[in-house]
Amino acid sequence: MRDAVIAVRAWAIDTFAASLAYVVASFLTFAVLMPLQNMYFPEYPSRASLLFLPHGVRVLSAWLLGWRAIFALLPGVFIVFAYLGGTDVFLPSRLLAIAIAVTTVPAVFYLLKAVGWDLFPRPDHKPCWVCIMGVGVITSFLVSGLTNLAFGSETVEYIAFLIGDISGLFFLMLGLYFAFRFADRRTG
């Protein structure tokens, strides 16, 4: 019984942390970065962010949590889609886009593991950050393409999603790198 309580508590913490990170990254993207993008690139035809931080959250969550990331990210992704689209969140294209957003990255990590390239964190291996970034780039192509198919969007949207996902992942990982270095200096 005690193990079950611990497992449920761990799932709740994972879900809260991953979904909160996704919502915060989305808020920063849409409330801070998008207004700046619109100010500096007013003629840009796409409404997609060129610096989409939530993709970084998806990649890091999938790397840390494996298949549990699907369930851990689902509430946050749904909240963001509902905030942006209102009741349209229940349209089949939006529900499909939500499914794509939460399943693609873990699926790629497990596909790579199945072919012998296990990138998941282990105590006996240092993380391969370049490899994780590579998975982020691969999944950006997949998520962008599949999401645009679900929405029936034009090519310019695909390019914008692709740029936003890759740059968002890069800058999120860069920010975390410097935050951890700063924390190590303060504690060490």
N, C-alpha and C positions, 0 to 999 in steps of 0.2 A: 504494500500500500504506500509506503514511504517513497519508494522508487517512482511510483506512478505520479505522486504529488510533485516530486522533483522534476520529472519529465514534463508535466503540464506547465509547471512554473517556468522551465527553460523555454518551452514553446511560446509561452506568453511574452517572455522577455525578448526573445528573438523577433517575434511578430511586432511588438511595440517598437523596438529599436529600428528594425528595417523599415517599417511603414512610416515611422516618424522621420527617419532620415530621408525617405523618398518625398514626403510632404514638404519638409524643410527645403530640400534641394529644388523641388518644383516651385515653391514660393520664391526662393532666390532667383530662379530662372525667369519666372513670369512677372514678378513684381519689381525686380531690380534690374536684371540683365536685359530683358526684352524692351523696357522703356529706353534704355541706353542704346540698344541696337536700333530701335525705331528712330531715335534722335540722330544717330550717326549714319544710318543707312535708310533714309525715309523712302527711297525709291525701290528698295528690295521687295520683289513681288511676293515672296513667301511670308506666311504668318508663323513659320517655324523658327525656333530659337537656334542661333548659330553657336550657342554655348549651352548645351542641354545637360546640366549636372545630374539629373536623375538616372541617366544611362550608367554613369559611374557607380551610383548606388546599386543598380541592378547587377552590375558585374561583380562588385565587391561582395554583395550579399550572396550571390550564387556561388562565388568562390569560397566564402566562409561557411555557408549553410548547406550547400549542395541542393538537393531537391526540396528541402524544407523552405528554401528561399521563395518558392512559388507561393506557398501559403503565408509566409511572413510578409511578402511584398503586396499581396492581393488587397488587403484593406487600404493601404496607402495609395496604390495605383487607382483603385476604385474611387477613393475620395478625390483625387486630383482630376480624374475624368469627369466625375460628377460636378465638381466645382467649375471646370472649364465648359462642360457641355450641358449642365442641368439635367433635365429628364431625358435628354438625348443619350445619356449614358446607357440606357436600356435598348438602344437601337442595335440590331444585329452587328452592324459594322463596328460600333464602339465596343461591344462585348467581345468581338473577335480581336480587336486591337488590344484590349486588356489582356486577353489570353496570350496573345503574341508577346506582349510586354513582360509578362511574368514567367513564361515557359521557355522562351528561346535561349536565354543565357545559360540556365542550368542544363538544358538539353545539350548544348555545345560542350560544356564542361564534361558531361557524362559520355558524350560521343568520343571526345578526345581520350578520356580514361579507358573506354572500351578498346581503343586502338593502341593502348599502351603508353599514353602520355598523361599521367595523373598529375594534375596541377593543384589539387586540393591541399590545403595546409596540413602539414604533419610535423610533429615535434622534431623528427630526425632530418628534416630538409628545410633549407632556407627557401622562402618564396621566390619564384622566378617572376619578378615584376614585369619584365619585358614580355614574357609569355602571357601573363594576365592581360596586359595591354593588347597583345595580339588577339586574344579571345574577344576582348572588347571591340576591336576593329572588325573582326569576322562577324560578331553578332550584330554590330551596327549595320553592316550590309544586309544581313538577314532581317532584322527588325524593321529597318527603313523600307526595304522592298516589300515585305509582307504587310506592314501597316499601310503603305500606299496602295497596295492591292485591295486591302480591306476597305479603305476609304474611297478608292477610285480616284486618287489624286493624280496631278500632273507630275512630269519628270522633275520640275523645279522643286517640288516638295520633297521628292526623294533625295535630291542633292542636299537640300537644306537639312533634312533629318540626319543624313549621313555626316555632314560637317558638324552639326550640333552634337550628335552622339560622341563622335571621336574627340572633338575638342573638349566636351564636357567631362568625359572620362579622364583625359590627359590632365586637365586643370584640377579636377577633384583629387586625382592620385598625387599630383604635385603638391597640392595644399596639404594633404594628409602626410606626405613625406616631411614637409617642413614643420608641421605641427608635432609629429613624433620626434623629430630631431630637437625641437625646442623643449619638449617635455623631457627627453633624455638628458639634456643639458641641465635642466632645473633639478632633476632628481639625482643626477650622477655627479 
